[in-house]
Amino acid sequence: MTIGAVTVIVIHLVLAVLLSPVLIGVMRTTRARLEGRVGGGIRQPWRDLRKLLAKQPTRAPGSTPVLTLAPILLMASSLVLCALIPFVSTVALTSVPGDLFVVVGVLLLGTVALALLGLESGTAFGGMGSSRHMVIAALVEPTVLLSIYALSVPAGTSALAAIVRARLADPASLLNPASLLAIFALVVVVIAETGRLPVDNPSTHLELTMIHEAMILESGGRDLGWLELGSWLRLTALLGLVANLALPWGIAQDAAPLGLLVGVAAITGKLLLLGAALAAVEVFIAKLRLFRVPELLAGSFVLAFLSVSASYLVF
């Protein structure tokens, strides 16, 4: 364990916590302006989070510890995810490598925590949201593995930092068919995993359409604050992963202060631009009917499988 690697992880965590509410604010403001609304402003998620964390949670009598532990588990898994994904620099801990399979396992841990929280509420909406959430997760996780695995073939390793370094060293690999198929498949599953349109609508509370909101409907106060921040961190982590795999320029390859400063500026710009673009696209598309979602995710799985096949053919 080196001081440089610890410094990079601390920067990743601090940047993710500070940038996640800003990213959500940019996405909401972009969508509001395109829809002709004023919106709450970029700082509104910060104000909402501060208000929620200052309130005592309300829990029903007879509730189990799941209601208390699930928000903490989601928050903890999201922080670990942000620590493992190369945001600012490709320097990583040797004892806890940012391996593809480790990252997917941590991602699944937060998914299960959310599903258990929805079941704990004991309501029809919570159970409905949890069942839909796990169906989507069962289709998403294999696609994440395959799409990043296709990008790992040229690098010869499943460590995310090494994959980013290999793509940075060989810019021609960014435009080959295998890479483009893998990135497109990864974008689709990130949208599904984070509950964005057209899979889920984060701004609605309609009973027949909501997935993520159905699982956290019975939470309030500090519990809801941790759930919101944990979900925002997952979105930041996955969008950051897509940004650095698709456009790895700007990421530092060591722990030098100047390189880290450039890396912070680069990932901040990438995330805000990617978030604004995602929000702009959401304005012009509608939510898919629930039984059509597996078809979309199955299509992304096919693209990921084709990218793996093309990777072995090309390399």
SVG drawing of the C-alpha trace seen along z (x, -y; Angstrom):
<svg xmlns="http://www.w3.org/2000/svg" viewBox="-50 -30 54 45">
<polyline fill="none" stroke="black" stroke-width="0.4" points="0.0,0.0 1.6,-3.2 1.0,-6.8 0.2,-7.7 -2.5,-5.1 -4.1,-6.1 -4.1,-9.7 -5.7,-8.8 -8.5,-6.9 -9.1,-9.7 -9.4,-12.1 -11.8,-9.8 -14.0,-9.6 -14.0,-13.3 -14.6,-14.2 -17.5,-11.7 -19.3,-13.0 -18.9,-16.6 -19.6,-16.1 -22.6,-13.7 -25.2,-16.3 -23.8,-18.8 -24.2,-16.2 -27.8,-15.5 -28.4,-19.3 -27.0,-19.8 -29.1,-16.9 -32.3,-18.2 -31.6,-21.8 -30.8,-20.7 -34.0,-18.8 -36.1,-21.6 -34.8,-24.2 -35.4,-22.0 -38.9,-21.4 -39.5,-25.1 -39.4,-25.1 -37.2,-27.1 -36.2,-24.1 -34.7,-24.2 -31.2,-25.1 -27.9,-23.2 -27.6,-23.5 -31.1,-22.1 -29.9,-18.5 -27.4,-19.8 -30.2,-21.6 -32.4,-18.6 -29.6,-16.3 -28.8,-18.7 -32.4,-18.9 -32.9,-15.1 -29.7,-14.3 -30.8,-16.7 -34.1,-14.9 -34.7,-11.8 -35.9,-8.8 -39.4,-7.5 -39.6,-3.8 -42.7,-1.6 -43.1,0.3 -41.9,3.9 -39.6,3.1 -36.4,5.2 -32.8,4.0 -33.0,4.2 -34.7,0.8 -31.7,-0.7 -28.9,1.3 -30.0,1.2 -29.3,-2.6 -26.0,-2.3 -25.1,0.7 -26.1,-1.1 -24.0,-4.1 -21.0,-2.0 -21.1,0.1 -21.4,-3.1 -18.3,-4.6 -16.3,-1.4 -17.4,-1.5 -16.1,-5.1 -12.9,-4.1 -12.2,-1.2 -13.1,-2.9 -10.3,-4.9 -11.7,-8.5 -8.7,-10.8 -5.7,-8.4 -5.0,-4.8 -2.9,-4.3 -4.6,-1.6 -4.0,0.3 -2.2,3.6 -4.1,5.2 -7.6,4.2 -7.4,4.1 -10.1,2.5 -10.8,5.8 -13.8,6.1 -15.4,8.9 -14.8,7.1 -16.5,4.0 -19.5,5.9 -19.8,7.8 -19.8,4.5 -22.4,3.1 -24.6,6.1 -24.3,5.7 -26.0,2.3 -28.6,3.7 -29.5,6.4 -29.6,3.9 -32.2,1.8 -34.3,4.9 -34.3,6.0 -35.4,2.5 -38.3,2.6 -39.4,6.0 -39.0,4.8 -41.7,2.1 -44.3,4.8 -46.3,2.8 -47.4,3.9 -45.4,1.1 -42.2,2.0 -42.5,5.7 -43.3,4.7 -40.4,2.4 -38.0,5.0 -39.1,7.7 -38.7,5.4 -35.4,4.2 -34.0,7.7 -35.2,8.7 -33.4,5.8 -30.3,6.6 -30.3,10.2 -30.1,8.9 -27.7,6.0 -24.9,7.6 -23.9,10.2 -23.9,7.4 -21.6,5.3 -19.2,8.2 -19.2,9.0 -18.9,5.4 -15.9,4.6 -14.4,8.0 -14.4,7.2 -12.4,4.1 -10.0,6.1 -9.0,8.5 -6.4,6.1 -5.1,5.2 -4.7,8.8 -6.1,8.1 -9.5,7.5 -8.2,4.6 -10.0,1.5 -7.0,-0.8 -4.9,1.3 -7.7,1.4 -7.8,-2.5 -4.0,-2.7 -4.0,-0.3 -6.7,-2.3 -4.9,-5.5 -1.7,-4.1 -3.5,-2.9 -5.9,-5.5 -6.7,-3.5 -8.4,-0.9 -11.1,-3.4 -12.7,-3.3 -12.5,0.3 -15.9,2.2 -15.4,4.3 -14.8,1.2 -17.7,-0.7 -20.1,2.2 -18.9,2.7 -19.3,-1.0 -22.8,-1.2 -23.8,1.9 -22.3,0.5 -24.2,-2.8 -27.5,-0.9 -26.9,1.1 -25.7,-1.9 -29.0,-3.7 -30.9,-0.6 -28.9,-0.1 -29.3,-3.7 -33.0,-3.9 -33.0,-6.5 -35.3,-6.8 -36.4,-4.8 -36.1,-2.0 -37.3,-4.0 -38.4,-7.6 -36.7,-9.1 -39.1,-12.0 -42.4,-10.1 -44.3,-8.5 -46.9,-6.7 -47.6,-3.3 -47.6,-1.3 -44.3,-2.7 -41.9,-3.4 -39.1,-0.9 -36.5,-2.7 -39.0,-5.1 -41.2,-2.2 -38.4,-0.6 -37.6,-3.8 -41.2,-5.1 -41.5,-4.2 -38.1,-5.7 -37.7,-9.2 -35.3,-11.5 -31.7,-10.5 -32.4,-7.0 -33.8,-8.7 -30.8,-11.0 -28.4,-8.1 -30.4,-6.3 -30.4,-9.3 -26.7,-10.0 -25.9,-6.3 -27.9,-6.3 -26.3,-9.5 -22.8,-8.0 -23.6,-4.9 -24.7,-7.1 -21.5,-9.1 -19.3,-6.0 -20.8,-4.3 -20.9,-7.4 -17.3,-8.1 -16.4,-4.5 -18.0,-4.9 -16.4,-8.3 -12.9,-7.1 -13.3,-3.9 -14.7,-5.8 -12.5,-8.9 -9.5,-8.1 -7.7,-11.4 -6.9,-13.6 -6.6,-10.8 -3.4,-10.7 -1.1,-7.7 0.7,-8.5 0.1,-10.4 1.9,-13.6 0.1,-16.8 -0.2,-18.4 -1.4,-15.2 -4.0,-14.7 -5.2,-18.3 -5.6,-17.7 -7.4,-14.4 -9.9,-16.1 -10.6,-18.8 -11.0,-16.2 -13.3,-13.8 -15.4,-16.8 -15.9,-18.1 -16.6,-14.6 -19.2,-13.8 -21.0,-17.1 -21.1,-17.0 -22.2,-13.3 -24.9,-14.0 -26.2,-17.0 -26.3,-15.0 -28.1,-12.1 -30.7,-14.5 -31.2,-16.2 -31.8,-12.8 -34.4,-11.9 -36.5,-14.9 -37.1,-13.4 -37.8,-9.8 -40.6,-8.1 -40.5,-5.4 -40.7,-1.9 -43.5,0.4 -42.2,2.8 -42.4,6.0 -40.3,4.2 -37.4,3.5 -36.0,7.1 -36.0,6.8 -33.8,3.7 -31.4,5.3 -31.3,8.5 -30.2,6.4 -27.4,4.8 -26.3,8.3 -26.1,9.4 -24.0,6.3 -21.7,7.1 -21.4,10.8 -20.6,9.6 -18.0,7.2 -16.3,10.1 -16.3,12.2 -14.9,9.3 -12.2,8.6 -10.8,12.2 -11.0,11.9 -9.2,8.6 -6.7,9.1"/>
</svg>
